[in-house]
Amino acid sequence: MKIVLAASHHHLEEYMLPCFSKQILGFDCPGCGLQRSVVFLLQGEFLEAFKIYPAIYPIVFLLFLLALNKFFTFKYANGSIIALMILSVASILTNYILKFI
C-alpha cells in the first residue's frame, strides 16, 4: 500500500505547476508548497501536509464552509467565512515570513 502511494505521489508531481517567481526571481512565493501539501493531504499524510504548508487546513475548512454555504444557510456563516479568510491569510503570511528568518 505504501509503495502505491509513493508511486502515485511521484506521478502527481509530474503535473504540478512550477513556481514562476522562484524560477524568475530566485525566491519562494507565498503559495510555494501548496500543491505538494494537497498531494500529501490526499494521501492521508496530514502531518506532512501541515509541515510543508501550514495554511492548508484553514484553506480546506474555508473551501468546505463556502461549498456548504452554497447549499445550506447558516446563522453565522458570514462571520465564520470572514474569520477563516483572516486565519488563512495570517497563516500564509506567517509561514512566508518564517521562511526568510
C-alpha positions in Angstrom: 0.0 0.0 0.0 2.8 2.4 0.9 4.6 1.7 -2.4 1.4 2.5 -4.4 1.0 5.8 -2.5 4.6 6.7 -3.1 4.3 5.9 -6.8 1.1 8.0 -7.1 2.9 10.9 -5.3 5.7 10.9 -7.9 3.1 10.5 -10.7 1.2 13.6 -9.4 4.5 15.6 -9.1 4.8 15.4 -12.9 1.7 17.5 -13.3 2.5 20.2 -10.8 2.9 23.8 -11.9 6.3 25.3 -11.4 6.7 28.4 -9.3 7.5 31.2 -11.7 8.6 33.6 -9.0 11.1 31.1 -7.8 12.3 30.4 -11.3 12.5 34.1 -12.4 13.3 35.9 -9.1 15.0 33.1 -7.3 12.9 33.0 -4.1 9.7 31.3 -2.9 6.3 32.9 -3.3 3.6 32.8 -0.5 2.0 29.9 -2.3 5.0 27.7 -2.6 4.3 24.3 -1.1 0.5 24.3 -1.6 0.4 21.8 -4.4 2.7 19.3 -2.6 0.6 19.8 0.6 -2.6 19.0 -1.2 -1.0 15.8 -2.6 0.1 14.8 0.9 -3.4 15.6 2.2 -5.0 13.3 -0.5 -2.6 10.5 0.5 -3.5 10.8 4.2 -0.2 12.3 5.3 -1.8 15.0 7.4 1.3 16.0 9.4 3.5 16.2 6.3 0.9 18.4 4.6 1.0 20.7 7.6 4.8 20.8 7.7 5.0 21.8 4.0 2.2 24.4 4.1 0.6 25.2 7.4 -2.1 27.2 5.9 -3.6 24.1 4.2 -6.1 23.4 7.0 -7.7 26.9 7.3 -7.9 26.9 3.5 -9.6 23.5 3.4 -12.1 24.5 6.1 -12.8 27.7 4.3 -13.5 25.9 1.0 -15.6 23.4 2.8 -17.7 26.1 4.5 -18.1 28.1 1.3 -19.3 25.0 -0.6 -21.6 24.0 2.3 -22.9 27.6 2.5 -23.9 27.4 -1.2 -26.5 24.7 -0.5 -27.5 25.4 3.2 -27.9 28.7 5.0 -26.2 29.0 8.5 -26.8 31.7 11.0 -23.2 32.7 11.5 -21.9 31.6 8.0 -20.7 35.1 7.0 -18.8 35.7 10.3 -17.2 32.2 10.1 -16.2 32.7 6.5 -14.6 36.1 7.3 -12.8 34.6 10.3 -11.4 31.7 8.2 -10.3 34.1 5.5 -8.4 36.1 8.0 -6.9 33.0 9.6 -5.9 31.7 6.1 -4.2 35.0 5.1 -2.5 35.2 8.5 -1.2 31.6 8.2 0.1 32.2 4.7 1.9 35.4 5.7 3.3 34.0 8.9 4.6 30.9 7.0 6.1 33.2 4.3 7.8 35.4 6.8 9.2 32.5 8.8 10.8 31.1 5.6 13.1 34.1 5.5 14.1 34.1 9.1 
